[in-house]
Amino acid sequence: MERIPVAGPWITDREIAYVTDAIAHAWYEGANTYQDRFEKAFAEYLGVGYAMALPSCTSAIHLSLAALGIGPGDEVIVPEITWIASAAPITYVGAQPVFADIDPQTWCLCPASFEECITPRTKAVIPVDLYGNLPDMDAIRTIAGQCGIAVVEDAAEAIGSEYNGKKAGSLGDTGVFSFHGTKTLTTGEGGMLVTHDPTVYKRALVLRDHGRQSGDKQFFNAEVAYKYKMSGLQAALGLAQLERIDELVERKRQIFEWYRDALRGTDGITLNYESGNITNTYWMVTVVLDPEFKITKERVIERMGALGVDCRPFFYPLSSLPAFAHYEQMGRCRERNNNSYRISPHGINLPSALNMTAAKVSRVCDALRSILRS
Ligand SMILES: *Cc1c(COP(=O)(O)O)cnc(C)c1O
């Protein structure tokens, strides 16, 4: 039986044509045309002033923090439940990550927990648009504004999602995206930093190019910085995908609807939440199982795998990872962040690749039900 992958892109003739054109022509005076077009179209789609194409979302978070002037002695608040890429760049700039709890319904950063984690050293917060949903950004922005805290919105999983009619990624001081092969829009590997702020944008431009500023004496660098750029071939792929973004997002929402319909009537499971003021683009369709099933997420994933269905675990609380075991605050996180520790053991991402069909969704749901029954 054909294996059902957990994630993957939707590539058409348009993508192949653009990349073919880029490999033939995007050199010499045309070396930056696809990056320029991709960035311009992306900024327009998001409704922001500036967009910068980068090698990854990880580098976009690193660059955001560096451009905002975050450094040693500073604290940056990030939700417990996210990919480690949301938090790792905090350590790259020498700052300290502080893990806040998630909201039990949205699975995104809880504003009250964010507020509780603020100290005089807090300089930034990185709310994460988990699995395509968004946190209560009005509350987060109000708290951040009152305390002079910068907001870096991690929209890696939420391209096309909306909050009160505004696009995910446009709601912070900077917003960051990933175009990894598993994400809704892909360039293979890639990322984007967006901002409304010309000062942050200009600083990020310098930092991403080994500290070079236009007008500087050539090869006479004023500072040590980074090299974070996207290639023209990747940008050509990204531009073609962006021109199809409505179709990609529509398919993601369709996949979720197939699941919701197929799982209607299955007791003891909770699917992704969508509140009235949000359009969720469901990067990963996720089920949280009632603890009464008395089965771990790892065991369910193993048994789904045996049935040819690839799933993923809901993210583990970051404070539970060996990677952060040496941080002294971790014991306190475990006590404080109850929602994260309560929900994570029971959450599973179901196959959400853009090549899903109603028939495959039905096969996944049959497999899940057979495991939950036994
Ligand atoms: C995928 C992802 C990232 C990292 O993206 P890369 O492009 O692989 O660096 C960051 N944050 C979240 C929430 C992600 O899902």
The ligand as an SDF file (V2000), in Angstrom:
LIG
                    3D

 15 15  0  0  0  0  0  0  0  0999 V2000
    9.7020   25.4810   10.0760 C   0  0  0  0  0  0  0  0  0  0  0  0
    9.7090   26.4310   11.2330 C   0  0  0  0  0  0  0  0  0  0  0  0
   10.7870   27.2900   11.5000 C   0  0  0  0  0  0  0  0  0  0  0  0
   12.1270   27.1600   10.8280 C   0  0  0  0  0  0  0  0  0  0  0  0
   12.1350   27.2780    9.4810 O   0  0  0  0  0  0  0  0  0  0  0  0
   13.4910   27.0010    8.6600 P   0  0  0  0  0  0  0  0  0  0  0  0
   13.1850   27.6030    7.3320 O   0  0  0  0  0  0  0  0  0  0  0  0
   13.6510   25.5190    8.6240 O   0  0  0  0  0  0  0  0  0  0  0  0
   14.6010   27.6760    9.3660 O   0  0  0  0  0  0  0  0  0  0  0  0
   10.6710   28.2340   12.5000 C   0  0  0  0  0  0  0  0  0  0  0  0
    9.5590   28.3240   13.2450 N   0  0  0  0  0  0  0  0  0  0  0  0
    8.5110   27.5040   13.0560 C   0  0  0  0  0  0  0  0  0  0  0  0
    7.3030   27.6760   13.9080 C   0  0  0  0  0  0  0  0  0  0  0  0
    8.5630   26.5130   12.0660 C   0  0  0  0  0  0  0  0  0  0  0  0
    7.5340   25.6750   11.9100 O   0  0  0  0  0  0  0  0  0  0  0  0
  1  2  1  0
  2  3  1  0
  2 14  2  0
  3  4  1  0
  3 10  2  0
  4  5  1  0
  5  6  1  0
  6  7  2  0
  6  8  1  0
  6  9  1  0
 10 11  1  0
 11 12  2  0
 12 13  1  0
 12 14  1  0
 14 15  1  0
M  END
$$$$
